[in-house]
Amino acid sequence: MAKTTKNEKEPWYVRAFNADYLARYKHRSDELAQTELPFVLGALQVKPGATVLDLCCGAGRHSRALIAAMTSGRVIGLDLSGDLLHDAQTKNTAKDRVFFVRADMRRIPLASNSVDGVANLFTSFGYFKTDREHLKVLREVARVLKPGGRFVLDFLNCDRVIATLVKRSESEINGCRVIESRRYDTRSQRIIKTIRISKSAADSTGDEVLRESIRAYSSTDLKAMLKEAGLHPISVHGDLNGGAFDTLESMRCVWVSEA
């Protein structure tokens, strides 16, 4: 039996984004974030002195890349994970311009009309149980944006991902065997990943099991939700380089909208 280190009644996203997450996704580096910044900055139309919200900033790699590319202004990184925010703050060398806040994205602790741009990157959306909660997130984005402010929502292209889903993969991270299983649940319309981390091939009693569950919104779904939240969709792209979006080919769905 796999061990339970935290209360399993907690939402999956509370348990999944711990210190081990950084090791599992170490390929998402600061260097990669820097290559994606030209498109993100262009889409946000960031001007000197702007305030940008990195919504669900994780360990802050995009926050660091944003502030390095901005001649003036500030970045606010918001996330729920204390572990990831601790890592972000440890690496923060621009403490007078980058500020990290621990909060729930459904209740952004910022004043209305207070930020010039919002970025939500690498599928940090679709985590909650209901569509109503996800719509609440988008309404919060619309609330904190200044009139004319831009929002970049980087999500999976779920049609493509479901069609090409890799059901099982295995790797070794820091001496541990990591097995990832993936499936699409048609009833809940969610892409579900189960991650088993094993330190011993002979004994599974100490295995840690984590779960990720993402509501599989299509590009059309996202566009409709953005409109319902009071945002105005401008363009959709297939990657963070601004490539064209193709429902059958693109692995990502990046919507740019305006308040």
Phi, psi and omega per residue, in radians:
M1 nan 2.347 3.130
A2 -1.264 2.596 -3.115
K3 -1.387 2.716 3.052
T4 -2.016 2.065 -3.078
T5 -1.703 -0.339 3.123
K6 -2.434 2.921 -3.120
N7 -1.030 2.033 -3.092
E8 -1.237 -0.188 3.088
K9 -1.369 -0.237 3.065
E10 -1.165 2.585 3.066
P11 -0.981 2.607 -3.055
W12 -1.006 -0.627 -3.056
Y13 -1.273 -0.296 3.038
V14 -1.300 -0.674 -3.084
R15 -1.488 -0.496 -2.980
A16 -1.367 -0.582 -3.012
F17 -1.650 1.160 3.108
N18 -1.831 -2.947 -3.100
A19 -1.067 -0.568 -3.136
D20 -1.159 -0.423 3.131
Y21 -0.996 -0.676 -3.119
L22 -1.090 -0.627 3.113
A23 -1.256 -0.688 -3.122
R24 -1.167 -0.533 -3.066
Y25 -2.082 0.666 -3.100
K26 -1.179 -0.281 3.091
H27 -1.205 -0.291 3.066
R28 -1.494 1.501 -2.933
S29 -1.742 2.970 3.031
D30 -1.096 -0.637 3.138
E31 -1.103 -0.716 3.105
L32 -1.150 -0.723 3.124
A33 -1.016 -0.676 -3.119
Q34 -1.137 -0.572 3.121
T35 -1.242 -0.417 -3.102
E36 -1.561 -0.226 -3.046
L37 -1.156 -0.661 -3.131
P38 -0.969 -0.781 3.120
F39 -1.157 -0.818 -3.089
V40 -1.055 -0.827 3.131
L41 -1.093 -0.713 3.117
G42 -1.138 -0.732 3.139
A43 -1.154 -0.648 3.133
L44 -1.336 -0.295 -3.090
Q45 0.949 0.842 -3.099
V46 -1.175 2.264 3.125
K47 -1.927 2.840 3.097
P48 -0.933 2.385 3.126
G49 1.443 0.094 -3.076
A50 -1.238 2.716 2.977
T51 -1.934 2.147 -3.116
V52 -2.041 2.326 3.072
L53 -1.737 2.081 3.026
D54 -1.616 1.646 -2.998
L55 -1.456 2.122 -2.979
C56 1.155 1.089 -3.002
C57 -1.349 -0.256 -3.111
G58 1.040 -2.257 -3.125
A59 -1.488 0.155 2.936
G60 1.494 0.273 -3.056
R61 -1.159 -0.654 3.099
H62 -1.308 -0.556 3.056
S63 -1.057 -0.757 3.134
R64 -1.148 -0.725 -3.139
A65 -1.177 -0.666 3.128
L66 -1.079 -0.878 -3.063
I67 -1.178 -0.552 3.105
A68 -1.164 -0.477 -3.103
A69 -1.629 -0.214 -3.111
M70 -1.682 2.191 -3.115
T71 -1.235 -0.453 3.091
S72 -2.690 3.043 -3.110
G73 1.749 -2.941 -3.093
R74 -2.539 2.818 3.090
V75 -2.166 2.349 3.032
I76 -1.956 2.077 3.096
G77 -1.757 2.153 -3.118
L78 -2.060 2.321 3.092
D79 -2.711 2.833 3.119
L80 -1.639 -0.365 -3.048
S81 -1.439 2.041 3.069
G82 -1.125 -0.658 3.136
D83 -1.090 -0.826 -3.107
L84 -1.213 -0.658 3.106
L85 -1.165 -0.603 3.080
H86 -1.078 -0.757 3.110
D87 -1.120 -0.725 3.135
A88 -1.075 -0.767 -3.110
Q89 -1.207 -0.610 3.113
T90 -1.073 -0.624 -3.103
K91 -1.613 0.020 -3.063
N92 -1.373 1.934 3.139
T93 -1.795 0.088 -3.139
A94 -2.221 0.994 -3.005
K95 -1.131 -0.309 3.090
D96 -1.472 -0.145 -3.099
R97 -2.254 -0.256 3.117
V98 -2.094 2.193 -3.074
F99 -2.213 2.256 -3.128
F100 -1.857 2.372 -3.061
V101 -2.269 2.335 3.051
R102 -1.639 2.078 -3.088
A103 -2.867 2.906 3.077
D104 -1.571 2.306 -3.082
M105 -1.148 -0.272 3.077
R106 -1.346 -0.243 -3.140
R107 -2.439 1.393 -3.085
I108 -1.286 2.102 -3.045
P109 -1.436 0.938 3.118
L110 -2.266 2.681 -3.141
A111 -1.197 2.700 3.069
S112 -1.107 2.537 3.097
N113 0.973 0.748 -3.039
S114 -1.978 -0.178 -3.120
V115 -2.187 2.656 -3.092
D116 -1.584 -0.416 -3.127
G117 -2.733 2.639 3.096
V118 -2.305 2.332 3.057
A119 -2.138 2.297 3.069
N120 -2.221 1.803 -2.891
L121 -2.008 2.709 3.090
F122 1.000 0.943 3.006
T123 0.908 0.928 3.017
S124 -1.704 0.790 -3.055
F125 -2.606 2.724 3.121
G126 1.498 0.245 -3.042
Y127 -1.387 -0.492 -2.934
F128 -1.453 3.008 -3.022
K129 -1.309 -0.588 -2.986
T130 -2.106 2.681 3.046
D131 -1.079 -0.590 -3.139
R132 -1.037 -0.691 3.133
E133 -1.184 -0.677 3.122
H134 -1.185 -0.663 3.079
L135 -1.132 -0.596 3.101
K136 -1.091 -0.676 3.087
V137 -1.042 -0.836 -3.110
L138 -1.145 -0.612 3.081
R139 -1.169 -0.604 3.067
E140 -1.156 -0.692 3.070
V141 -1.052 -0.826 3.131
A142 -1.073 -0.626 -3.120
R143 -1.171 -0.788 -3.044
V144 -1.390 -0.334 3.132
L145 -1.273 2.456 2.977
K146 -1.226 2.697 3.067
P147 -0.934 2.230 -3.104
G148 1.528 -0.094 3.097
G149 -1.185 2.657 -3.043
R150 -1.856 2.663 3.108
F151 -2.281 2.215 3.045
V152 -1.886 2.040 3.114
L153 -1.942 1.920 -3.107
D154 -1.799 1.945 -3.035
F155 -2.271 2.936 3.013
L156 -1.147 2.586 2.850
N157 -1.486 1.611 -2.935
C158 -1.100 -0.587 3.118
D159 -1.038 -0.812 -3.138
R160 -1.210 -0.768 -3.104
V161 -1.095 -0.756 3.132
I162 -1.126 -0.693 -3.117
A163 -1.187 -0.465 -3.060
T164 -2.057 0.397 -3.018
L165 -1.039 2.199 3.049
V166 -1.458 1.949 -2.991
K167 -1.214 -0.539 -3.097
R168 -2.642 2.414 3.031
S169 -2.525 2.745 -3.077
E170 -2.413 2.464 3.124
S171 -2.617 3.016 3.067
E172 -2.140 2.206 -3.113
I173 -2.284 2.101 -3.140
N174 0.906 0.707 3.108
G175 1.406 0.023 3.135
C176 -1.838 2.506 3.058
R177 -1.472 2.194 -3.113
V178 -2.062 2.059 3.126
I179 -1.960 2.163 3.134
E180 -1.977 2.194 3.091
S181 -2.011 2.400 -3.071
R182 -2.280 2.512 3.076
R183 -2.696 2.770 3.041
Y184 -1.902 2.134 3.132
D185 -1.636 1.929 -3.044
T186 -1.186 -0.523 -3.109
R187 -1.196 -0.840 -3.120
S188 -1.571 -0.171 -3.092
Q189 1.010 0.835 -3.111
R190 -2.236 2.511 2.993
I191 -1.611 2.118 -3.005
I192 -2.054 2.233 3.087
K193 -2.047 2.280 3.050
T194 -1.941 2.238 -3.082
I195 -2.038 2.075 3.092
R196 -1.908 2.134 -3.125
I197 -1.920 2.020 -3.049
S198 -2.083 2.225 3.103
K199 -1.584 -0.238 -3.110
S200 -2.412 2.230 3.101
A201 -1.251 -0.416 -3.066
A202 -1.582 -0.358 -3.037
D203 -2.367 1.982 -3.088
S204 -1.638 0.017 -3.071
T205 -1.157 -0.413 -3.136
G206 -1.705 0.137 -3.132
D207 -1.101 2.514 3.005
E208 -1.845 2.333 -3.125
V209 -2.076 2.177 3.100
L210 -2.072 2.779 -3.099
R211 -2.370 2.417 3.014
E212 -2.129 2.416 -3.067
S213 -2.476 2.036 -3.062
I214 -2.088 2.246 3.054
R215 -1.185 2.191 -2.990
A216 -1.517 1.441 3.094
Y217 -1.471 2.359 3.050
S218 -1.407 2.970 3.084
S219 -1.029 -0.691 3.123
T220 -1.148 -0.707 3.090
D221 -1.034 -0.842 -3.093
L222 -1.093 -0.726 3.128
K223 -1.055 -0.769 3.141
A224 -1.132 -0.683 3.137
M225 -1.188 -0.702 3.094
L226 -1.035 -0.762 3.127
K227 -1.117 -0.770 -3.119
E228 -1.100 -0.541 -3.136
A229 -1.383 -0.112 -3.140
G230 1.677 0.258 3.080
L231 -1.808 2.712 -3.073
H232 -1.985 1.838 3.141
P233 -1.060 2.339 -3.126
I234 -1.895 -0.843 -3.079
S235 -2.709 2.762 3.079
V236 -2.245 2.462 -3.059
H237 -2.303 2.816 -3.082
G238 -1.690 -0.047 3.108
D239 -2.869 3.101 -3.135
L240 -1.544 0.336 2.953
N241 -1.899 0.080 3.121
G242 1.446 0.296 3.130
G243 -1.143 2.784 -3.140
A244 -1.128 2.550 3.126
F245 -1.576 2.276 3.082
D246 -2.277 2.094 -3.075
T247 -0.985 -0.616 -3.072
L248 -1.546 -0.397 -3.003
E249 -1.978 -0.639 -3.049
S250 -1.210 2.394 3.083
M251 -1.515 -0.285 -3.138
R252 -2.201 2.811 3.113
C253 -2.319 1.865 -3.031
V254 -1.967 1.855 3.126
W255 -1.651 2.331 2.999
V256 -1.908 2.203 3.141
S257 -2.365 2.991 -3.039
E258 -2.357 2.492 3.106
A259 -1.369 nan nan
